[in-house]
């Protein structure tokens, strides 16, 4: 651990114990590849705590937590959705994921670090209020945003999700939260089928950026320049939370966007610039998708290195 590093890496071995069936894209190897890619970086390395029911029920009802717990298998895997599975340790992993983003929020807003990356699984941005789906159990990014608003007294938090799949869970959880601006770009058409530009939130607090299949980083950059950066700048967030999915990469097997690693550097640099302007550089980033192991490792390394370079 580098104690004086201004970028934190928050993770826990429990996230490696969330097991899915052989051949499933959301596999343990995703996190091992990410952690290996970050080994050489001088980060402040912190273990993720276990989130409590009280922390999770900020957005998910207790009945939902109880229903997930009841479905935990004692051995092997249990299918709880068309593509979402749990093993005996999955709830521990999911609680560590929530604990990671909440601790990251506390560390960043408390001034212990300037920004943080949570290397966790299962991912979170598809988990709706009472529905696990898309490999996700709890809405990690949304819970971090709510924590910043309710426990740290912030009045403007932004979530930016550049995963290739629409963050339907984050949108659902934040739909009525006018203090949070939720921005997501996604390939469309693509599962889960949500994320039309017409979906704007109860308080005009949601911005969706649909991108056509086979479009490249230039198309994405033009859309962000035209819509995302001006909207974020006008909102002036006091904290930016990133749902960092790396499955828009041209090598990813689950979608058809054609981004490369430089596109993730560009996105991260721009987010860091806006955070520096409005939020003292405060960013919490959490891992979402990315299913080509080598592309995921390269893109995550680039993303975290760019976060580190932005610290003062």
Residue pairs with C-beta under 8 A, 6 or more apart in sequence:
1 43
1 44
1 45
1 46
2 42
2 43
2 44
2 45
3 44
4 44
5 42
5 43
5 44
5 113
5 308
6 44
6 113
6 114
6 115
6 308
6 311
6 312
7 43
7 44
7 113
7 114
7 115
7 116
7 117
7 304
7 307
7 308
7 311
8 43
8 44
8 45
8 46
8 104
8 107
8 108
8 112
8 113
8 115
8 116
8 117
9 38
9 41
9 43
9 44
9 45
9 46
9 116
9 117
9 119
9 304
10 46
10 47
10 48
10 100
10 103
10 104
10 116
10 117
10 118
10 119
10 120
11 31
11 35
11 45
11 47
11 48
11 100
11 118
11 119
11 120
12 47
12 48
12 93
12 96
12 99
12 100
12 120
14 48
14 89
14 92
14 93
14 95
14 96
15 31
15 48
15 93
15 96
15 97
15 119
15 120
15 121
16 28
16 31
16 32
16 93
17 87
17 89
17 92
17 93
18 28
18 86
18 87
18 89
18 90
18 92
18 93
18 94
18 121
18 122
19 28
19 77
19 87
19 89
19 90
20 26
20 27
20 28
20 77
20 85
20 87
20 135
21 77
21 85
24 83
24 85
25 135
25 253
25 254
25 291
26 121
26 122
26 123
26 135
26 291
28 121
29 293
30 121
30 290
30 291
30 293
30 296
31 119
31 120
31 121
31 287
33 293
33 294
33 296
33 297
34 119
34 287
34 296
34 297
34 300
35 119
36 297
37 297
37 298
37 300
37 301
38 117
38 119
38 300
38 301
38 304
41 301
41 304
41 305
41 308
42 308
43 117
43 304
43 308
44 112
44 113
46 103
46 107
48 96
48 97
48 99
48 100
48 103
48 118
48 120
49 96
49 99
49 100
49 102
49 103
50 92
50 95
50 96
50 99
51 95
51 96
51 97
51 98
51 99
51 102
51 138
53 62
53 65
55 98
55 99
55 102
55 143
55 147
56 65
56 95
56 98
56 138
56 143
57 65
58 143
58 146
58 147
58 150
59 129
59 139
59 142
59 143
59 146
59 173
60 127
60 129
60 130
60 138
60 139
61 129
61 130
63 130
64 129
64 130
68 80
68 86
68 91
68 94
68 132
68 137
69 91
71 78
71 80
71 86
72 78
72 86
72 88
72 90
72 91
73 86
73 87
73 88
74 88
75 88
76 87
77 85
77 86
77 87
78 85
78 86
78 87
79 85
80 86
80 132
81 131
81 132
81 133
81 134
82 133
83 133
83 134
83 135
84 132
84 133
84 134
84 135
84 136
84 137
86 137
90 122
90 137
91 137
93 120
93 121
93 122
94 122
94 137
94 138
95 138
96 120
97 118
97 120
97 121
97 122
97 124
97 138
97 140
97 286
98 138
98 140
98 143
100 118
100 120
100 140
100 286
101 118
101 120
101 140
101 141
101 143
101 144
101 147
101 241
101 284
101 286
102 143
102 144
102 147
104 116
104 117
104 118
104 144
104 284
104 286
105 144
105 147
105 148
105 152
105 239
105 241
105 284
106 147
106 152
107 113
107 116
108 114
108 115
108 116
108 239
108 282
108 283
108 284
109 148
109 152
109 154
109 239
109 282
113 311
114 280
114 281
114 282
114 283
114 310
114 311
114 312
115 272
115 275
115 281
115 282
115 283
115 284
115 285
115 307
115 310
115 311
116 283
116 284
116 285
117 244
117 285
117 286
117 287
117 303
117 304
117 307
118 140
118 284
118 285
118 286
118 287
119 287
119 300
120 140
120 286
120 287
121 287
122 135
122 136
122 137
123 134
123 135
123 136
123 140
123 245
123 287
123 288
123 289
124 136
124 137
124 138
124 139
124 140
124 141
124 142
124 143
124 169
124 170
124 243
124 286
124 288
125 134
125 136
125 139
125 140
125 141
125 161
125 163
125 165
125 167
125 168
125 169
125 170
125 243
125 245
125 288
126 133
126 134
126 135
126 136
126 165
126 167
126 168
126 169
126 192
127 133
127 134
127 136
127 137
127 138
127 139
127 169
128 139
128 168
128 169
128 172
128 173
129 172
129 173
131 169
133 169
133 192
134 165
134 168
134 169
134 191
134 192
135 289
136 169
139 169
139 170
139 172
139 173
140 286
141 159
141 161
141 167
141 170
141 241
141 242
141 243
141 286
142 159
142 169
142 170
142 173
142 174
142 180
143 173
144 241
144 284
144 286
145 157
145 159
145 174
145 177
145 180
145 239
145 241
146 173
146 177
146 180
148 154
148 157
148 238
148 239
148 241
149 155
149 157
149 177
149 179
149 180
154 179
154 238
154 239
155 179
155 238
156 179
156 181
156 235
156 236
156 237
156 238
157 179
157 180
157 181
157 237
157 238
157 239
157 240
157 241
158 180
158 181
158 182
158 183
158 232
158 235
158 237
158 239
158 240
158 241
159 167
159 170
159 174
159 180
159 181
159 182
159 183
159 240
159 241
159 242
159 243
160 183
160 184
160 228
160 232
160 240
160 241
160 242
160 243
160 271
161 167
161 170
161 182
161 183
161 184
161 185
161 186
161 242
161 243
161 245
161 288
162 184
162 185
162 242
162 243
162 244
162 245
162 248
162 264
162 267
163 184
163 186
163 243
163 244
163 245
163 246
163 247
163 248
163 288
163 289
164 186
164 187
164 190
164 245
164 247
164 248
164 252
164 254
164 255
164 257
164 289
165 186
165 187
165 190
165 191
165 192
165 245
165 247
165 254
165 255
165 289
166 184
166 186
166 188
166 190
166 192
166 193
166 194
166 195
166 208
167 182
167 184
167 186
167 195
167 243
167 288
168 192
168 194
168 195
170 182
170 184
170 243
171 182
171 184
171 194
171 195
171 199
171 201
171 206
171 208
174 180
174 182
174 201
174 205
174 206
175 201
175 202
175 206
176 201
176 202
176 203
177 203
177 205
178 201
178 202
178 203
178 205
180 205
181 205
181 206
181 207
181 231
181 232
181 235
181 237
182 201
182 205
182 206
182 207
183 206
183 207
183 208
183 209
183 228
183 231
183 232
184 195
184 206
184 207
184 208
184 209
184 243
185 208
185 209
185 210
185 211
185 220
185 223
185 224
185 228
186 195
186 208
186 209
186 210
186 211
187 210
187 211
187 212
187 213
187 248
187 255
187 256
187 257
188 195
188 196
188 210
188 211
188 212
189 213
190 213
190 255
190 256
195 208
195 210
196 208
196 210
197 208
197 209
197 210
199 206
199 208
200 206
200 207
200 208
207 227
207 228
207 231
209 223
209 224
209 227
209 228
211 219
211 220
211 223
211 257
212 219
213 255
213 256
213 257
214 256
214 257
214 258
215 257
215 258
216 250
216 257
216 258
216 259
217 258
217 259
217 260
217 262
217 263
217 266
220 248
220 257
220 259
220 263
221 263
221 266
224 267
224 270
229 270
229 274
232 240
232 274
233 274
233 277
233 278
236 278
237 274
237 275
237 278
237 279
238 278
238 279
238 282
239 275
239 279
239 282
239 283
239 284
240 271
240 274
240 275
240 279
240 282
240 283
240 284
241 283
241 284
241 285
241 286
242 268
242 271
242 283
242 284
242 285
242 286
243 286
243 288
244 285
244 286
244 287
244 288
244 300
244 303
245 287
245 288
245 289
245 290
246 252
246 264
246 289
246 290
246 295
246 296
246 299
246 300
246 303
247 254
247 255
247 289
247 290
247 291
248 255
248 257
248 259
248 263
249 257
249 259
249 260
249 261
249 264
249 290
249 292
249 295
249 296
249 299
250 257
250 258
250 259
250 260
250 295
251 292
251 294
251 295
252 290
252 291
252 292
252 295
253 291
253 292
254 289
254 291
261 295
261 298
261 299
261 302
262 302
264 299
264 302
264 303
264 306
265 302
265 303
265 306
268 302
268 303
268 306
268 307
268 310
269 306
269 310
271 283
272 281
272 283
272 306
272 307
272 310
273 310
275 281
275 282
275 283
275 310
276 310
281 310
281 311
281 312
283 307
283 310
285 303
285 304
285 307
287 300
290 296
290 299
290 300
